Amino acid sequence: MGSCLVLRCIRAPGKEIMRCIKFEFMPRKWYHIALTFIYSRWSKGEIHCFVDGCLVEVIDSNWLVSQNEHFDHCYIGCGHEEDEGEAFSGQMAAIYVLSQSITPQQAACLHYLGSSYQSHFRHKSESNLPENYKKLLFDGKLSESIIFSYCPKDCHGQMVLSHPPNTSKNATNSYFVQVPHAIMKNGVEVITTHSIHNSLHSVGGIQMLLPLFSQIDMAKEENIEEEICSKLLTVIATLLGTSLNSQQQFLQCRGFSVISNLLQNSSNVHLSMNLLETFISMSKAFANFNNGLPLLKQLVESVFLASHLWLKAEPLVQVRLYTFLANEFFSNIDLLQIVRRTQTVVILMNTLKKYWITLPNGYIEEEEEETDGNSIQNKSSSKNNNTNFDRSAIVHVRTCILKLVYNFTFLCCEGSEERDDELQCIFNFIATTNEDDNLYDVLTQTMQQISDHPAILVPAFDKKKVICIIFNLISSSNELIKIPALKMFGYYLCRSTQKRKNESINQRNLFHLLTDKLMLNCHSLSLATYNALFEILVELVCPEILFVKHEELPIENTRFENPQILKVVAQLLIQSEESSETLRVKKIFLQDLIRHCKDCRENRRIILQMSVWQEWLISLSYIYPENEEQKNVSELVFQLFSILLFHAIRLEYGGWRVWVDTMAIAHSKVSWQKYRKNLTQKQEEDARKKLGENLNKNDQSSSSGGGVSSLYRTPDFVWSQVQIQFLNDLLMLIQAVVQEWKNSPSPIADYLNNSDNHVFITNTVHIFSQLADSLVMACGGLLPLLAAATAPTSELELFDTTQQELDISDAAYFLEIFAEVADVFIFTSPLTLNELEQEKNMPAGGILRQALRLSSGLRPAASKHTSA
C-alpha cells in the first residue's frame, strides 16, 4: 500500500493479522523481498521478513494448514478481492515459492544474486558469487524445494509458464494436479528490455562512442553545460565497469590513446577537475578488476603520463594529477610493475623540464611530437599554463614527479637489475640544467639516492663519469648547489673501495682540482662549505646543510679517512680574502684538528705521513699578527705543531727528520714574509718621496729605477720567533716526560732501558746533536762559554758571532735544557751512539763530545751568569 509493505495473515473468517513492515521503499529502485515461515512444535510459529538480505520484521503467527486441503487459486501482487488499492504497482523479477524455510544467510545470498537471476539454483556457474555464498545456494536443497517459480523471460502472451526443475525429489506434483502456469490479469504485461551493451554491440561496440570526443568543441547552444566531456567519459567508465566485452573492445581499439589525442586537440576548458577525477575513479576501478591491468596500463601511459595534454589544464588540475600519482596510485609497489620503467622515467624527466621554477634563458615553447604507435603531430596552438603557476605549486608538482622517478628507479625492480638508462636520464638533466632553482631539488634527491643506495649509485657514478658533473657543480657560486655536490662527492668516497678511490680520484689528482673549483667563483671559504669538507674528511656525511658549527664527533670513532681534504681546506683558507668569517673558519678548522689529534694517535700519524704538511699548516698562521684574532689563530697553529712534533719524536722511528723539515720550512716561510714586509715598507717610502718631487724628476727617477729588487732568494738560516716557539714547546713536552719518569716510584733507569722508549731517546739525541753546536755558537762559541763559566765576576759579556738572530738569553735557556737532556738521554741511558753517528755521518764519539762540551760550559754558576 503506497510505499509500504503490508502483510495480512487470515487464520479464519474474521481472524486476521495485518502488519506494516518497518522499511521505507523508494520508487524506481529494485528491492529483494523474502518471506519465510518457521514452524515450531512447542511454541508459536514465526514469519520472518527479509528486505535486501536483512531481517527487518518478525511476526508471531500459527499457520494451521493441513496437507489434505486443496488450493485452487494463487494471487501474486494482489489479494483475492482484486482491490487495486492493495495491489502492487511496479516491476517484478523472478518469483520463487519454496517448501522449506530459508536461513538469514541464504536470504543474504539470494539478494546478492541480483534482479537478473532467473534460474533454479542448480549450477554454480550461473553466478559470480564467492565460493562460500555458492555453497549455501547451489547445494541442491533449494532447487529440490521449489514448489513453483515464475520469471519474465518465460512468458507467452498473457500466460506465465512454470518450468520446475526436473528432479526426482521435486514435490511439485504433490501440490498441483497439473502444471501450475499463471495468467497475467488487470493490465499486467511483460516488459522486454535490452542492455546498453547489446545495443552498442549491434552498432559496432563501445568504440563507436569515441568519435563523440571530436565533437565536443562544435558550436552549441548557450544553455548546454561545459562538462559534457566529463559526462561522456563517465558513461564510458560505467560501461567498462559493467561489461567484460566492452573492456576487451576498448583495449583493442586503444581507446584511451584516442581520447588523449582528441583532448589534446580540443579546448582547454574540457580539462577540468571533474574530468581528472573521472579518470582517477576509473584507475581505481580497473585496479580492482580481475582483468583490468591491461586497461590500467593503457590509461596510465596514454593519459596520466601525457604531459603535453595536462600542461594545458589549470594549475590546480595539474597539482591534483601528480599528487594522486605520487601519493596514492604509484605508492602501491605492485602498480609500479604495470608500466615500462625506463620509458616512464624518461617521460617524467622530460615532464620535469616543463615545470621550471626559473625560466631558462632563451626558452622557447615548442609543441612536441608524441609517438605512440603512429606519429601524431599536434598543430593546435596551445600555450603552457606554467606562467599562471604559483611557485609553491610548481615546487609541489616537481616534488611529486621526483618521487615518482625515485619509485620507478629503485622500488620498481630488484636490487641487481640494471638501471643504466634511468640513471643516465637523471644525470643528463643535472648536466644540462643551468638554473640553480631548477636544479636544487633534483640534486638533493640524487644526493639522497646515493646515500640510500650506494651499491647502485657508486658504480653508476664511476661508469657514467658523473664525477665530471659533480666538479662542474662544485664551482657554482650558489652554496645550495655547491654543498649538495660536495656531499655527493663525499658519499661517493665513503662508499668506494680503496681501489676505486685510487683509480678515479688519486691518480687524477682530483683533490687539487677540488681546491681550484671551490675558489673559482667565490672569494672565501664559508662555514657551510667547511662543514661539508669536514664530513668528507672523516667520511661521516649527513644530507642536511649546516650553516652553523657542526657538532663535535666522538673521537674514538672519528678517523681522517681522506687526509687530502686537510690540504684542500688549508689552501682554501690561505687563498680566502681576509675577513672575520675567514678567521672564524680558521679557528674552527684548527680547533677540530687539535681535538682529533690530541687524543688520537692514528690521526696524528696520518698527518705526519702527508707530504710537506708543515707548509700549508704554517701558512695558516700570521708571522706578523696585526690584531688579537690573528694572534689567537697563530697560537692554535703552534699548539697543533707541538702535538704533531712531539708525536713524531716520542713514537715515530726517524721522527727527528720531521723536526729538521719543520725548521727548514718554517725558515722559508718566515723569510718570505719578512721579505714581503720589507718590500712593502720600501715601496711605501719610495711613494712618499715621489710625492715631493715634480713630475719631470718623478719621470726621470722612475725611469732610472731603484728600490728593492723583485728577485727573491731564500737567505741563510737564522732563528725566528716561530722556530723559537716550536723548539720551546717541544722541549717543554720532553721535560714533562722526564719529570714524569723522575716522579715515578720506579728508577729512571727502568724507563731508559725500556724498549718502548728507544725511539723517543734516539730522536731526542738526534735533536740534541742537531742543535747543540748551533746554540753554542749563538752564545759566542765554546771558549766564551767556558770563560763565562770560570770567570770570578759577571762582567764578561757574550756575543752572537754567527748572526743567527737568536737572543743570548734564549740561547742560554735552551742550552740549559739541552744540558739536562744530555744528562738523562746520553750519560744515563744505555743508548749506543755509534749507530746515530753513522746515520748523521759524524766521526766516532762526536755526539759524546758535544754533550761533554755542553756540560763543561754550562755549570750552575755559568747558567746563572748567562741568564743574568
C-alpha positions in Angstrom: 0.0 0.0 0.0 1.7 3.2 -1.2 5.4 2.9 -0.4 4.9 0.4 2.4 4.7 -3.4 2.5 1.8 -4.7 4.5 1.5 -8.4 5.4 -2.1 -9.7 6.0 -2.5 -13.2 7.5 -6.0 -14.7 7.6 -6.3 -17.6 10.0 -10.1 -17.9 9.8 -13.0 -15.7 8.8 -12.9 -12.6 11.0 -9.5 -13.6 12.4 -6.6 -11.9 10.6 -3.4 -10.2 11.4 -2.1 -7.1 9.5 1.4 -5.9 10.0 3.2 -3.0 8.2 6.8 -3.7 7.6 9.1 -1.1 9.1 11.0 -0.3 5.9 10.7 2.6 3.5 10.6 1.6 -0.1 11.8 4.2 -2.6 10.3 4.4 -6.1 12.3 3.3 -9.2 14.6 1.0 -7.2 15.0 -2.7 -7.1 14.4 -4.5 -3.8 14.7 -8.1 -2.8 12.0 -9.4 -0.5 11.9 -12.8 1.1 9.2 -14.2 3.4 9.7 -17.4 5.3 7.5 -19.3 7.8 9.3 -21.1 10.6 7.3 -23.8 12.2 7.7 -24.6 15.9 6.1 -27.7 17.6 6.1 -26.4 21.1 5.6 -22.6 20.6 4.2 -20.2 18.2 5.5 -20.1 14.6 7.1 -17.1 13.2 7.1 -15.3 9.8 10.4 -13.6 9.0 10.6 -10.8 6.5 13.9 -10.0 4.8 14.5 -6.9 2.7 17.7 -6.8 0.6 19.1 -9.7 2.6 18.5 -8.2 6.0 15.9 -9.3 8.6 13.6 -6.3 9.2 10.5 -7.9 10.8 9.4 -11.0 12.8 5.7 -11.8 13.1 4.4 -14.4 15.6 1.8 -16.5 13.7 0.5 -20.1 13.6 -0.2 -21.3 10.1 -2.7 -24.2 10.6 -2.7 -25.7 7.1 -3.3 -29.3 6.5 -1.8 -31.2 3.6 -5.3 -32.5 2.7 -6.5 -29.1 1.9 -6.7 -28.0 -1.8 -5.8 -24.5 -3.1 -7.2 -23.7 -6.5 -6.1 -20.0 -6.7 -2.9 -18.2 -6.1 -2.8 -14.4 -6.4 0.6 -12.7 -6.8 0.7 -8.9 -6.5 -2.8 -8.5 -5.2 -5.4 -10.1 -2.9 -8.2 -12.4 -3.7 -10.6 -9.5 -3.8 -8.5 -7.8 -6.5 -8.6 -4.4 -4.8 -6.4 -2.0 -6.9 -5.7 0.0 -3.7 -4.0 -3.1 -2.3 -2.3 -4.2 -5.5 1.4 -3.9 -6.2 2.3 -1.3 -8.7 5.8 -1.6 -10.2 8.1 -4.2 -11.8 8.7 -7.7 -10.7 11.6 -10.0 -11.4 11.6 -13.8 -10.6 9.2 -15.2 -8.0 10.0 -18.4 -6.0 7.8 -20.4 -3.7 9.7 -23.0 -1.6 8.6 -25.8 0.5 11.2 -25.2 3.2 12.2 -22.1 5.3 15.3 -20.2 4.4 18.0 -19.1 6.8 19.3 -15.5 7.1 22.5 -16.5 5.4 20.5 -17.8 2.4 18.4 -14.7 2.3 21.5 -12.6 2.1 23.0 -14.8 -0.7 19.7 -14.6 -2.7 19.9 -10.8 -2.5 23.5 -10.8 -3.9 22.3 -12.8 -6.9 20.6 -9.6 -8.2 17.4 -8.9 -10.0 18.7 -10.5 -13.2 18.9 -14.1 -11.9 16.0 -16.2 -13.2 17.1 -19.8 -12.9 16.6 -22.7 -10.4 19.8 -22.8 -8.3 21.3 -25.9 -10.0 24.6 -24.8 -11.4 27.3 -22.7 -9.7 28.5 -21.2 -12.9 25.2 -19.3 -13.2 26.6 -16.6 -10.9 29.8 -14.8 -9.9 29.3 -15.1 -6.1 32.1 -16.1 -3.8 32.5 -19.8 -3.1 31.1 -19.7 0.4 28.0 -18.0 -0.9 27.6 -20.6 -3.7 27.7 -23.4 -1.1 24.5 -22.0 0.6 22.5 -21.7 -2.6 23.8 -24.4 -5.1 24.0 -27.4 -2.8 20.7 -28.8 -4.3 18.4 -28.2 -1.4 16.9 -25.0 -2.7 16.4 -26.5 -6.1 14.6 -29.5 -4.7 12.3 -27.4 -2.5 10.9 -25.3 -5.3 7.1 -25.5 -5.5 6.7 -23.2 -8.4 8.7 -20.3 -9.9 7.8 -17.6 -12.3 10.1 -15.3 -14.3 9.5 -12.6 -17.0 11.5 -14.5 -19.6 9.2 -17.5 -19.6 6.0 -15.7 -20.8 3.7 -16.4 -23.7 1.1 -13.7 -24.3 -0.7 -13.3 -21.0 0.4 -16.6 -19.7 3.4 -17.1 -17.4 4.9 -20.5 -17.8 6.2 -22.6 -15.0 9.2 -24.9 -15.6 10.1 -26.5 -12.3 13.4 -28.3 -12.1 13.3 -32.0 -13.2 14.4 -33.7 -10.1 13.2 -37.0 -8.5 12.7 -35.3 -5.2 10.7 -32.4 -6.6 7.3 -32.2 -4.9 5.5 -30.1 -7.5 3.1 -32.9 -8.5 2.1 -33.4 -4.9 0.9 -29.8 -4.7 -0.7 -29.3 -8.1 -2.9 -31.5 -10.2 -1.5 -30.1 -13.4 1.4 -27.8 -14.4 0.8 -24.5 -12.5 1.0 -22.0 -15.3 -0.1 -18.4 -14.4 -2.2 -15.8 -16.1 -1.4 -12.1 -16.0 -4.6 -10.1 -15.3 -5.7 -6.4 -15.0 -3.2 -4.9 -17.4 -0.1 -6.9 -16.2 2.3 -7.3 -19.1 5.8 -8.5 -19.9 8.4 -5.7 -20.3 11.2 -6.7 -22.6 14.4 -4.7 -22.1 17.8 -4.8 -23.9 21.0 -3.8 -22.2 23.1 -0.9 -23.5 25.9 -3.3 -24.1 23.8 -5.3 -26.5 22.7 -2.1 -28.2 26.3 -0.9 -28.6 27.4 -4.2 -29.8 24.8 -4.1 -32.6 26.2 -0.8 -33.9 29.9 -1.7 -33.6 30.8 -1.7 -29.9 31.9 0.8 -27.3 34.5 2.3 -29.7 31.6 4.0 -31.5 31.4 6.5 -28.7 35.0 7.7 -29.2 34.2 9.9 -32.2 31.9 11.9 -29.9 35.1 13.4 -28.2 36.0 15.1 -31.5 32.7 17.0 -31.5 32.9 18.5 -28.0 34.2 21.8 -29.5 31.4 22.1 -32.0 29.1 25.1 -31.8 26.3 24.6 -29.3 23.6 26.5 -27.5 24.4 28.7 -24.6 22.4 26.7 -22.1 24.5 23.5 -22.7 26.9 22.9 -19.9 30.6 22.7 -20.5 31.1 19.5 -18.5 29.9 17.4 -21.4 33.3 15.8 -21.8 33.5 14.5 -18.3 29.9 13.2 -18.5 30.7 11.4 -21.7 33.8 9.9 -20.0 31.6 8.9 -17.1 29.3 7.0 -19.5 32.3 5.1 -20.9 33.5 4.4 -17.3 30.1 2.9 -16.4 30.1 0.7 -19.5 33.6 -0.5 -18.8 32.7 -1.3 -15.2 29.7 -3.4 -16.2 30.9 -5.4 -19.2 33.9 -7.6 -19.8 33.2 -7.4 -23.6 33.3 -3.6 -23.5 36.7 -3.8 -21.7 38.1 -6.1 -24.4 36.8 -3.9 -27.2 38.1 -0.7 -25.6 41.5 -2.3 -25.0 41.8 -3.5 -28.6 40.9 -0.1 -30.1 43.3 1.7 -27.8 40.5 3.9 -26.5 42.5 5.9 -24.0 45.1 6.8 -26.6 42.4 8.1 -28.9 40.7 10.1 -26.1 44.1 11.6 -25.1 44.8 12.7 -28.6 41.3 14.1 -29.2 41.5 16.0 -25.8 44.9 17.4 -26.8 43.4 18.9 -30.0 40.4 20.2 -28.1 39.8 23.3 -26.0 41.5 23.7 -22.6 38.1 24.1 -21.0 37.4 20.4 -21.1 40.5 19.5 -19.0 38.6 20.2 -15.8 38.8 18.8 -12.3 35.7 16.6 -12.9 37.4 15.1 -16.0 40.5 14.2 -14.0 38.5 12.8 -11.1 36.7 10.6 -13.6 40.0 9.3 -14.9 41.1 8.7 -11.3 38.0 6.8 -10.4 38.4 4.6 -13.5 42.0 3.8 -12.5 40.9 2.7 -9.0 38.1 0.6 -10.5 40.5 -1.1 -13.0 42.9 -1.9 -10.2 40.2 -4.0 -8.6 39.1 -5.8 -11.8 40.3 -9.3 -12.3 41.4 -8.5 -15.9 41.7 -4.7 -15.5 45.5 -4.3 -15.6 45.9 -4.0 -19.4 43.3 -1.2 -19.4 45.0 0.4 -16.4 48.4 0.3 -18.1 46.9 2.0 -21.2 45.2 4.6 -19.1 48.4 5.5 -17.2 50.7 5.6 -20.3 48.2 7.4 -22.6 46.5 9.8 -20.2 48.2 10.2 -16.8 51.7 10.4 -18.2 50.8 12.6 -21.2 52.4 15.8 -20.0 51.7 17.6 -23.3 48.0 17.1 -22.5 47.8 18.2 -18.9 50.1 21.3 -19.4 47.0 22.9 -21.0 44.9 22.4 -17.8 44.6 24.7 -14.9 47.3 24.6 -12.3 45.0 23.0 -9.6 44.2 20.2 -12.0 47.9 19.5 -12.7 48.7 19.6 -8.9 45.9 17.2 -8.3 47.1 14.8 -11.0 50.7 14.5 -9.8 49.7 14.4 -6.2 47.4 11.4 -7.0 50.1 9.6 -9.0 52.9 10.1 -6.4 51.0 9.7 -3.1 48.1 7.4 -4.0 48.4 5.5 -7.2 52.1 4.6 -7.5 52.6 4.4 -3.8 51.5 0.8 -4.3 54.6 -1.1 -5.4 52.5 -3.7 -7.3 51.2 -1.0 -9.6 54.7 0.2 -10.5 55.1 -3.0 -12.5 52.3 -2.3 -15.0 54.2 0.3 -17.0 57.5 0.3 -18.8 60.0 1.5 -16.3 62.7 3.1 -18.5 60.3 4.8 -20.8 58.3 6.2 -17.8 61.4 7.6 -16.2 62.4 9.3 -19.4 58.8 10.8 -19.8 58.8 12.0 -16.2 62.2 13.7 -16.5 61.1 15.4 -19.7 57.9 16.4 -17.9 60.1 18.0 -15.2 61.6 20.3 -17.8 58.1 21.7 -18.3 57.9 22.9 -14.7 60.6 25.5 -14.4 60.9 27.4 -11.2 63.2 29.8 -13.0 62.5 30.1 -16.8 65.7 29.2 -18.7 67.4 31.9 -20.8 66.3 31.7 -24.4 63.5 29.3 -23.6 61.0 28.9 -26.4 57.8 26.9 -26.1 57.6 24.2 -28.7 54.9 21.7 -29.4 56.3 18.2 -29.2 55.5 15.2 -31.2 54.2 12.3 -29.3 55.0 8.9 -30.9 52.7 6.2 -29.7 52.4 3.5 -32.4 51.6 6.1 -35.1 53.1 9.6 -35.4 50.6 12.2 -34.3 51.6 15.8 -34.8 49.9 18.4 -32.6 49.1 21.5 -34.7 46.8 23.2 -32.2 48.0 26.4 -30.7 48.1 25.6 -27.0 50.1 27.6 -24.5 51.9 26.4 -21.4 50.0 27.4 -18.3 53.0 27.4 -16.1 53.1 31.2 -16.3 49.9 31.1 -14.1 51.5 28.7 -11.6 52.3 29.8 -8.1 55.9 29.0 -7.1 54.8 26.7 -4.3 52.5 24.8 -6.7 55.4 24.3 -9.1 57.7 23.1 -6.3 54.9 20.6 -5.2 54.5 19.2 -8.7 58.3 18.8 -9.1 58.4 17.1 -5.8 55.7 14.6 -6.9 57.5 14.0 -10.2 60.8 13.3 -8.5 59.1 11.0 -6.0 57.7 9.0 -9.0 61.2 8.9 -10.6 62.6 7.6 -7.3 59.9 4.9 -7.0 60.3 3.7 -10.6 64.1 3.7 -10.4 64.6 1.9 -7.0 61.3 0.4 -5.8 60.1 -1.0 -9.1 62.9 -3.5 -9.7 65.2 -6.0 -8.0 68.4 -4.8 -6.4 70.6 -6.4 -9.1 68.6 -5.2 -12.1 70.1 -2.7 -14.5 69.1 0.9 -14.2 71.6 2.5 -16.5 69.1 4.2 -18.8 67.1 5.6 -15.9 70.2 6.9 -14.1 71.7 8.3 -17.3 68.5 10.3 -17.8 68.8 11.8 -14.4 72.5 12.6 -14.9 71.7 14.2 -18.2 69.2 16.5 -16.6 71.7 17.6 -13.9 74.4 18.2 -16.6 72.2 20.3 -18.9 70.3 22.4 -16.4 72.0 25.8 -15.8 69.5 27.5 -13.5 70.1 26.8 -9.8 66.5 26.9 -8.8 65.6 24.3 -11.4 68.4 22.0 -10.3 68.4 22.1 -6.5 65.6 19.6 -5.9 67.0 17.1 -8.5 70.4 17.4 -7.0 69.1 16.9 -3.4 67.2 13.8 -4.4 70.3 12.4 -6.2 72.3 13.0 -3.1 69.7 11.1 -1.0 69.8 8.3 -3.6 73.5 7.7 -3.3 73.1 7.8 0.5 70.3 5.2 0.5 71.5 3.0 -2.5 75.3 3.2 -2.6 75.6 -0.3 -4.2 73.7 1.0 -7.2 74.8 4.6 -7.5 78.6 4.4 -6.8 79.3 2.0 -9.7 77.0 4.2 -11.9 78.9 7.3 -10.9 82.1 5.6 -11.9 80.7 4.2 -15.1 78.9 7.3 -16.3 81.7 9.7 -15.4 79.4 11.6 -13.0 82.4 12.9 -11.1 82.9 15.4 -14.0 79.4 16.7 -13.5 79.9 17.0 -9.7 83.1 19.0 -10.1 81.3 21.3 -12.6 78.7 21.9 -9.9 81.2 22.4 -7.2 82.4 25.6 -9.0 79.0 27.2 -8.6 78.8 30.3 -6.5 75.5 29.2 -5.0 76.0 27.1 -1.9 72.7 25.4 -2.4 74.2 23.8 -5.4 77.9 23.6 -4.4 77.3 21.9 -1.0 74.9 19.1 -2.3 77.5 18.4 -5.0 80.2 18.2 -2.3 78.1 15.8 -0.3 77.5 13.6 -3.3 81.3 13.5 -3.8 81.6 12.7 -0.1 79.1 9.8 -0.3 81.0 8.5 -3.4 84.2 8.5 -1.4 82.6 6.9 1.7 81.1 4.0 -0.3 84.0 3.4 -2.7 86.7 0.8 -2.2 90.3 1.9 -1.9 91.0 0.6 -5.4 88.2 2.7 -6.8 89.4 5.8 -4.9 92.9 5.3 -6.3 91.8 4.9 -9.9 89.1 7.5 -10.0 90.4 10.2 -7.6 94.0 9.9 -6.5 95.5 9.0 -9.9 93.8 12.0 -11.5 94.8 14.4 -8.7 91.2 15.5 -8.2 91.7 16.8 -4.7 94.0 19.5 -6.1 91.3 20.2 -8.7 88.8 20.4 -5.9 90.6 23.4 -4.5 90.6 25.2 -7.8 86.9 24.5 -8.4 85.9 25.7 -5.0 87.7 29.0 -5.4 86.6 29.6 -9.0 83.5 31.7 -8.2 84.0 32.6 -4.6 86.5 34.7 -2.6 86.5 32.9 0.7 85.6 29.6 2.4 82.3 29.7 4.2 81.4 27.8 7.3 78.8 25.7 5.4 81.3 24.6 2.8 83.9 23.8 5.5 81.3 21.6 7.3 80.8 19.7 4.1 84.5 19.3 3.6 85.0 18.2 7.2 82.3 15.5 6.7 84.2 14.3 3.6 87.4 14.3 5.7 86.1 11.9 8.3 83.6 10.2 5.9 80.6 10.9 8.1 78.4 12.7 5.6 74.9 13.8 6.5 72.3 15.0 4.0 71.5 18.3 5.8 73.3 21.5 5.0 74.8 23.0 8.2 75.3 26.8 8.3 76.5 26.7 11.9 79.4 24.9 13.5 79.0 21.2 13.2 78.5 19.0 16.3 81.6 17.6 17.9 82.0 13.9 16.9 83.2 11.2 19.3 87.0 11.0 18.9 87.2 7.2 19.3 85.0 6.7 16.1 86.5 9.5 14.0 89.4 9.0 11.7 90.9 11.1 8.9 89.8 8.9 6.0 90.6 11.4 3.3 93.6 13.4 4.7 94.0 15.2 1.3 91.0 17.3 2.4 93.2 18.8 5.1 95.4 20.4 2.5 92.3 21.4 0.4 90.8 23.3 3.4 94.1 24.9 4.3 94.7 26.1 0.7 91.1 27.5 0.6 91.7 29.4 3.8 95.1 30.7 2.6 93.6 31.9 -0.6 90.5 33.4 1.0 90.1 37.1 1.5 90.9 38.3 5.0 87.6 38.7 6.9 86.0 37.9 10.2 84.3 34.9 8.6 87.6 33.6 7.3 89.2 34.0 10.8 86.2 32.2 12.3 86.5 29.2 9.9 90.3 29.1 10.5 89.8 28.8 14.3 87.1 26.1 13.9 89.3 24.2 11.5 92.4 24.3 13.8 90.3 23.5 16.9 88.9 20.5 15.1 92.4 19.3 14.1 93.7 19.8 17.7 90.7 18.0 19.2 91.0 15.0 16.8 94.8 14.8 17.0 95.4 15.4 20.7 93.8 12.1 21.8 94.0 10.1 18.6 97.4 8.6 17.7 96.2 7.4 14.3 95.1 10.8 13.2 98.4 12.3 14.2 100.3 9.6 12.2 98.1 10.3 9.2 99.0 13.9 9.1 102.7 13.2 9.6 102.6 10.8 6.7 101.4 13.6 4.4 103.9 15.3 2.0 105.2 18.7 3.3 102.3 19.1 5.7 104.2 21.8 7.5 104.0 24.1 4.6 100.2 24.5 4.5 99.9 24.4 8.3 102.3 27.2 9.0 100.7 29.2 6.2 97.6 29.4 8.3 99.4 31.3 11.0 100.3 35.0 11.0 104.0 35.6 11.2 103.3 39.3 12.0 99.8 39.3 13.6 98.0 42.7 13.4 95.2 42.0 15.9 94.2 39.7 18.7 92.2 37.4 16.4 95.2 36.7 14.2 97.3 36.2 17.3 94.8 33.6 18.6 94.9 31.8 15.2 98.7 31.7 15.3 98.7 30.2 18.8 96.3 27.4 17.6 98.8 26.7 14.8 101.7 26.5 17.2 99.7 24.2 19.6 99.0 21.8 16.7 102.6 21.9 15.7 103.7 21.0 19.2 101.3 18.0 19.3 102.5 16.7 15.9 106.2 17.3 16.5 106.1 15.7 19.9 104.3 12.6 18.5 107.0 12.3 15.8 109.8 12.5 18.5 108.0 10.3 21.0 106.6 7.5 18.9 107.9 7.5 15.3 111.1 6.0 14.1 113.2 8.7 12.4 110.9 11.3 13.8 113.8 13.7 14.2 113.7 14.2 10.4 110.2 15.7 10.8 111.8 18.3 13.1 114.5 19.1 10.6 112.0 19.5 7.8 109.8 21.7 10.0 112.6 24.0 10.9 113.6 24.3 7.2 110.0 25.0 6.0 109.5 27.5 8.9 112.6 29.3 7.9 111.5 29.5 4.3 108.0 30.8 5.2 109.3 33.4 7.7 112.0 34.6 5.3 109.4 35.1 2.6 107.0 37.0 4.9 109.9 39.2 6.1 110.9 39.9 2.5 107.4 40.9 1.6 107.1 43.1 4.6 110.4 44.9 3.9 109.5 45.3 0.2 106.1 46.8 1.1 107.7 49.2 3.5 110.3 50.2 0.9 107.6 50.8 -1.7 105.7 53.0 0.7 108.8 55.1 1.5 109.5 55.5 -2.2 105.9 56.6 -2.9 106.2 59.2 -0.2 109.4 60.6 -1.6 108.0 60.8 -5.1 105.1 63.0 -3.9 107.6 65.8 -3.0 109.2 65.9 -6.4 108.0 67.5 -9.6 106.6 65.4 -12.5 109.7 65.6 -14.7 112.0 64.5 -11.9 109.5 61.9 -11.0 109.6 60.5 -14.5 113.4 60.5 -14.5 113.6 58.8 -11.2 111.1 56.2 -12.2 112.9 55.5 -15.4 116.3 55.3 -13.6 114.7 52.7 -11.2 115.7 52.0 -7.6 114.4 50.3 -4.5 114.4 46.6 -3.7 114.9 44.1 -6.4 111.9 41.8 -7.0 114.1 38.7 -7.3 113.8 36.7 -4.1 116.3 34.2 -2.8 116.0 32.3 0.5 118.7 33.6 2.9 120.9 31.5 5.2 119.3 30.1 8.3 118.5 32.4 11.1 116.3 32.0 14.1 112.9 33.5 14.2 110.2 33.7 16.8 108.3 30.9 15.1 111.2 28.5 15.3 111.9 29.5 18.9 108.3 28.8 19.7 108.5 25.4 18.1 111.7 24.5 20.0 110.4 25.7 23.3 107.1 23.8 23.0 108.9 20.6 22.1 111.5 20.9 24.9 108.7 21.5 27.4 106.9 18.3 26.4 110.2 16.4 26.6 110.9 17.8 30.0 107.4 16.8 31.1 108.1 13.2 30.2 111.4 13.2 32.0 109.8 14.8 35.1 107.1 12.1 35.0 109.8 9.4 35.0 111.6 11.1 37.9 108.4 11.4 39.9 107.6 7.7 39.4 108.5 5.2 42.1 110.4 3.2 39.6 114.0 4.1 38.9 114.6 6.3 35.8 116.9 3.6 34.5 113.9 1.3 34.1 112.4 3.8 31.7 115.6 4.3 29.8 116.1 0.6 29.4 112.5 0.0 28.3 112.4 -0.9 24.5 109.2 1.2 24.1 111.2 4.3 24.8 114.1 3.5 22.5 112.6 5.6 19.6 112.0 8.5 21.9 115.5 8.5 23.3 117.0 8.2 19.8 115.0 11.1 18.3 115.8 13.3 21.3 119.5 12.6 21.0 119.3 13.4 17.3 117.7 16.8 18.0 120.3 17.5 20.7 123.1 16.7 18.2 121.4 18.8 15.5 121.1 22.0 17.6 123.8 21.8 20.3 126.6 23.4 18.2 124.2 26.0 16.7 123.1 27.1 20.2 126.7 27.2 21.4 127.7 29.4 18.5 124.7 31.6 19.2 126.2 32.2 22.6 129.6 33.3 21.1 131.2 29.9 20.9 132.7 27.4 23.3 135.6 29.5 24.6 133.4 32.4 25.6 131.1 30.0 27.4 134.0 28.4 29.2 135.4 31.8 30.1 132.0 32.9 31.4 131.6 29.7 33.3 135.0 30.2 35.0 135.0 34.0 35.4 135.0 35.2 39.0 132.6 38.0 38.2 129.6 38.5 35.8 131.2 41.4 33.9 132.0 39.2 30.9 129.5 39.6 28.1 128.6 37.0 25.3 128.0 37.9 21.7 126.5 36.0 18.8 129.3 35.9 16.3 127.4 33.9 13.7 124.5 36.4 13.3 121.7 33.8 13.9 119.5 36.4 15.3 118.9 34.4 18.5 118.8 36.3 21.7 121.6 35.4 24.2 119.0 34.7 26.9 117.0 32.4 24.7 120.2 30.5 23.6 121.4 30.1 27.2 117.9 28.9 28.2 117.9 26.3 25.5 121.5 25.2 26.3 120.5 24.7 29.9 117.6 22.4 28.9 119.9 20.6 26.5 122.4 20.0 29.3 119.6 18.4 31.3 118.6 16.3 28.3 122.2 15.2 27.9 122.4 14.1 31.5 119.4 11.8 31.1 119.4 10.6 27.5 123.2 10.4 26.8 125.1 10.0 30.1 122.4 7.9 31.9 120.8 5.8 29.1 122.4 2.7 27.6 121.9 4.0 24.1 124.7 3.1 21.6 125.8 6.3 20.0 127.8 4.7 17.1 124.7 4.0 15.1 123.4 7.5 15.5 126.8 9.0 14.5 126.9 6.8 11.4 123.4 7.8 10.4 124.5 11.5 10.5 128.0 10.9 9.0 129.6 12.1 12.2 133.0 10.9 13.4 133.1 8.4 16.2 132.4 10.0 19.6 131.0 13.2 18.1 127.8 13.2 20.0 129.5 12.4 23.3 132.0 15.2 22.7 129.1 17.6 22.1 127.5 16.6 25.4 130.7 16.9 27.3 131.5 20.4 25.9 127.9 21.5 26.7 128.2 20.0 30.2 131.5 21.7 30.9 130.4 25.0 29.5 127.2 25.2 31.5 127.9 24.8 35.1 125.3 26.0 37.6 127.2 29.2 38.2 127.6 29.8 34.4 123.9 29.2 33.8 123.1 31.8 36.5 125.6 34.2 34.9 124.3 33.9 31.4 120.7 34.1 32.5 121.5 37.3 34.3 
